[in-house]
Amino acid sequence: MKIGILGCDDHILAIAVAAVEGGHSLSPAYDVPDDLPAILSGIDRQPREQWQGLLEDEVCDAVLVGVDGWSEHRAEQVRTLVQAGRTILIGHPASLSMLWAYELDMILADSSATVIPALATRHHPFIYSLKNLVEQSIAGNGPLGPIESLQFERRQPDRDQDSVLTSFARDADVIRVLIGDPSRLMALGGGDAGWANIAVGLSGPDQVSVRWQVAKGHTRELTIQLICERGRLRIDIPERACGVWAVTQQTDGGISDLLPEFPSETVAFQPAEVLLELLLLAVKGDADNRSNSSIPPAMWPDAARTIELAETIPRSVKRGRGIDLHQEEFSELGTFRGTMASLGCGIIMAGLFILFLATLVGGVARAAGWSFGERLAAIWPYAILTTLILFLILQLLPFLLPKDSGNSDESKTARSENP
């Protein structure tokens, strides 16, 4: 397989190395740094201004898109690639803009493109085992008893707002896998100095309490704790989800043997190889059926949802209260209906203003004997009637447009089925 590169970041770099080791070719590469690993020394660099070559099927089968140095220009390049129907694997989160994320989702609905976000953590066997344990605990028949809470602690050296929101956007995907789509979010902290210790509370569809917080750390590590009535299970995930995950189980009587789903020794998890496999399946048109996986792969609707959750945190901090999260379907038809609803309200307000103005002008014109003013004031009902008729005609536009393609249906299915 021939893989093109547009930009770079740590995840894309690891995938590129795994691709070369797997016998794939990287060509061409645009806007990549000079200090690449030795294994990528033979990469075919091209001037960044000629990136349109990635639009051609003959040039490459898929495109890796990095997020370092993200800009509006890079965002426009991704839109163009999606409109051209390319298969893309993109770093996550590329942007913390919910509008951009759902705009891309709407373009995908009318395109044959596939966008795979770099979200591999959900595919670790421990995440699947933890998901089953959470479901058992919610039902009250788990080995540790009924669930009390699920806690995430993200440790990292930099804790400014952008770094915190970036980490949350990645961890939110695991949260969605474990408990489903959160229905409410509440952020504690933030402000000038509070981002270094911010905590985010979420509640799932089964009213599971989830707490995500950031803490100081020399490396980027994540700890997940499932706290139940009769004990707790702790999973320590090393930097970038690589290496061996550590599991600790504790019951009321102290440290106990691990559950069989969580062996004390396990092979190292390689996210780059997992994502590369997803990319290969996407090129073959089989991205939803990854072998040996019990959790569906993350697709763009999942990435867009995590970006939306991350963007909600500053709003919660600013308002100082929790925010309800709605499962809204983003589409061109939905946007049209929203625009028409706003326009209808505007017409009503404008009609009331015209009524007041026409009455005033008509009264003044009659008192002053101004015949033209009287005739002008008398036509206001016809003006409003004409405007309303035009507004009603606009409502017929959706019926004149082509029906949603199969891609739109697939997007909706992915949005409803993927946790």
N, C-alpha and C positions, 0 to 999 in steps of 0.2 A: 504494500500500500504506500502511495505517495502522500506525504503530509506536509502541508504548508504551515508557516508560522507567521503570525502577525502580533508583534509585541511579545513580552516575556514576563514571567513572575516565577516564584519558586515552584508552584505546582506544575506550570506548563514546562518548566525546565526539566523537572523530574520525569514527566511524561515523554518529553523528547528523548531523554536518555534511555528510557525503557523501550521506546520505539526503535532506536538504533540498535540496541542490544537484541531486540526481537527480529531484526532483519528488515525493518522498514526503512524507507528513504525519506529524508527531510529536504524538501525542495518545493518552492523557494522559501526564503526567510526574509521578512521585512521588519525593520525597526527592532532589532535584537541587540543586546549589549555586546561589547567586544570580549569581555572576560567570561567566555563560555568554557565548560569542561572540555578536557582534551578529546573526549569521545565525539564531541560535536565540532571539532576543528575543521572538518571538511564540509560544513554546512554551506549551502549555496546562498550567500547573502546577496540581496538585491536592494537598489535604492528605494527608500521608503515612499518616494513619490510614485513609484510604479506598482503599488500594491494591487492595482486592479487586475493583475495577472491571476490573483487568487479566485477570481470570478469564473475562470475557465475550468471546465471539467478535465480537459486534457493536461492541465498543469498539475493539479493535485486532486486527490479523492476527498480529503477532509482538511480542515483548518484548525490549528490551535491558536487561540486568542488569549494573550496575556493581559493583565490588568495593571501592571506597574506603569505609572505615568499616565493613568487614564485621563482622557480629555473628551471634549465634545466631538473633536475630529475622529477619535477612535470609536465613539458611540455611533457616529454616522457611518463609519466603515462597517460596523457590525450590522447596522440596519440594511446596508447595501448587500452584504453577503447573505443575509436572511432572505431578502427579496429575490436574490439570484438562485435560491434553493440549495445553498451549500450546507454541508454537514459540518457543524462547528462544536468544538469543545472549548469552553470559556472558563477562565478563572472566576472564583466566586468570593465575595460579591464584586462584580465589575463596577457597579455604581450603586450608591445608596439612595437613588432616586426611584421612588415607587412609580412615578409617571413614566419614566423611561422603561422600566421593567415591564409594565403592562402594555405600553405601546409596542414593544417587541413581541409580546404575547399576541397582540391583535394582528401584527404582521404575519406571525407564524400561522395563524388560522387560515390565511389566504396564500400560503406558500408551501412548497414541498420540502422546505428546509427542516433540519433537526438541530436543536441547540441543547447540548449536554452541559450542565454546570459541573464544576469540579467539586462534587460532594460525594466523597467515597466512604466517609466514616460510617454511614448507615449500613454498609455491606459487611462490616466486621461480624463474625459469628457471635461475638458477645452481645452486640446490639440486638440481634434477633433473639437470643436467649433472654436478654433483659426485657425485651418487649413481651415475650410470653409470660415471664414472671410478673410483670406489671399487670397484664390482663388477668392472670390468676389471682393476684392480690386484690384487684378491683372487684372481682367476683367473690372474694372472701375465702377462697379455697387454696391459697398459695402456701408454700412451706413456711413462710415467715409471717403468715397471718394477713389480715386486712391492711391495705396500704394507708399510710398516713401522709407522706409527702415524697416528692422527688426533687433532689437538690443538685444543681450544677455549679461548680466553682471553676472559673477560668482564671488561670494564673499567667501573667505576661508582664514583661518589663515596661512596656509603654502603655499608659492608661489614659490617653487623651480621648476626646469624644469619638473621633473617627476610628481609632484603633479599637475602642470598646464596641462600637456599633458593628464594625467589620467582624469581630470575633463572635458577637451575638448572632449575626446573620448566618454564620456557619453552624453554630451550635443549635440554632433554632430548627435546623433541618432534623437533627437527632430528636429534639423535643417533639416535633410533629410526628416522627416515626413512632415514638414511644406512647404518646397520649392522644394523638390526633390533632386537629387544628384547634389552637387555643381560642376560647370565646371571649376572654377578657385579659387585659394587660395593665399592670400597675407598676410604675417605676418609682423607686425611692432613691433620692440623691440627685446627682447631676449638678448643674449650675457651674460656677467658676471653678470650684475645687472638688465637687462631689463626684465627678466621673471616675476618679481613681478608686472609689469604693461603692459604686452604684450597684443596686440590687433590683432585679426585675421579677415581679410575681406574675404568674400566669395560671389560668384555670382551664382545664381541658373540658371536652364535652361530657365526660363522666365526673366532672367536678373534682378532678385530681389536682391537688395543689402542687405547683412547680415553682421553685425559686432558683433563679440564675443570678450569680454575682461574680464580680471581677475582683481579683486580689493581686498583690505584688508577687512576682516570680522572676527568676533569672532566665527561664525559658518558658515557651508557650506550652502549657500543659492543662489538661482538663480532668476534673474528678467528678464522677457521677455517683450519687448515693441514693439508693432506694431505701427509704425508712418505713418499716412496717411495724405492726403491733408487737411482734415477738422477735424482732431483730432488724438488722440492716445489711445491705450488700453495697460494697464500694468498688468502683472500677476506676483505676487510674490510667489515663490515656496519655502517652508521652507526646513529645513535640511533633506536630504535623501528623499525628495519628500513625506514625511509623514505629517500628520496634515492637516489643512484647508488652501487651497490656497486663497490668497487675490487678488481681481481684482479691478482695478481702471480705469474708462473711463473718458476721457477729450476731449471736443470739443472746437471749436473756441470760444464759448460763456462761457466756464468754465466747471466745473464738471457737468456731466449729469447723468441721470439714466442709469443703466447698460443695455446692450443688453439682451434680454430674454435668450440667450444661456449661459450667465454668471450670474447666480443668486448670490445675495450678501451673501447667506448662503448655504453651501454645507457640506455634510458629509466628514469626514476625509478619505483621500485616503490611502489605505494600499497596498504598492507595494508587500510585502511578500505574501499576499493572492492572488494577481493577478498572481505572478510567480508560486505559488503552483498550482493554477488552470491550468496554461499552462502545468506544468509538468504532472499533472494527465491526461490531454488530450493527451499529447505526448505518455504516456505509453499506452493509449487506441488506439493510432494511429490516432488521430484527432487533432493534434496540430495546424493546419491551420484554424480551425473553432471554435475559442473561442466564447462562447456565449456572447451576448450583447456587441459586440465589432465592431466598424466601421472602425478601423484601424487594419491591419493584425499584428500578433505578430512578434517581432523581432526574426529572425533566424540567424544562424551563418554567412551567407553572409552579412547581415546587420552589424553584429559586426566587421567582417573583414574589411568592408569598412570604418567604423569609426576609426579603428586602422590605416588604411592607411592614412586617413585624418590627424590624430594626428601626424603620423610619417613624414608627409610632412611639418609640421611647422618648425622644425629645419633646413630643407633644404632651405626653403624660407628665414629664418633668415640669414643663412650662405651666400646665394647668393645675398640677398638684393633685391629680385624681386619676382613678382608673378609667380606661377607655374600652368600650365594647367593640369587639372585632366582628365585622359582618362578612359573610361569605358572598361577596358580590361577584357577579359574572361580568367580566370586562369584554366588550365586543363593540363593533361599529354600530350595531343596532341599538345597544344599550346607550352608547354615547349620543346617538341621534335622538332617542327618547328623552334623555336628560336635557338635551338642548331644546327640544320642543316644549318640555315642561317649563323650563326657564323662560322661553320666549312667550308661552301662553300667559304666564304671570305678568310679564312685561307689557303685553298687549292690554291686559285688564287694567293695570295701573295707568297706562297711557290713555286708555279710553276714558277713565274717570277724570284725568287731567283735561282732556279735550272737551268733555262735557262741561266742566267748570269754566274753561276758557271760552267756549262757544256761548254759554249762557251770559257770561260777563260782556263779551263783545256784542252779542245781540241786544242786550239791554242798553248799552251805551249807544249803539247805532240807532235804535229806535228813538231814544231821547234826543239825539243830535240830528235826526232826519237823514242819516247816512244810509242810503239805499244799498250801496255796494256792501257795506258791512253787514246789513241784515241778510242779504243773499249769501254772503260768505258764512255767516253763522248758521244758516239754515241747511247747509250741505253736510254738517258734521255726522248725522246718522248714516249717510251714504258712505262717507269716508271710513267710518268704523265697520260698516257692513262689508265693504270691499276688502278691508284688512282681514277680517275674520274668515271670509271666503278663501282668500289666498292662504291663510294659515291652515285651514282645513284641507286644502288641496295638497299642501306640503306633507300632510299625514299619509298620503298615498304613495310617497316616494319608496318606502321599504318594499311595497308590493311590486314595484317596477324593477327593482334590483334583482340580480341573480340570487338564488338560494345559497345558504352557507355550504361550502365544500366539505368533503369528507374530512379534511384536515381540521376544520372547526369542530366537527363532532369528536375527532380523536382528542383534540385539545381539551374539550369539556370532559370527556371520559377520564383523561389523565388527571384533570383537576379534581374530579370527584373520587377517583379510585385511589390515587397515590396519597399516602398518609402525610 
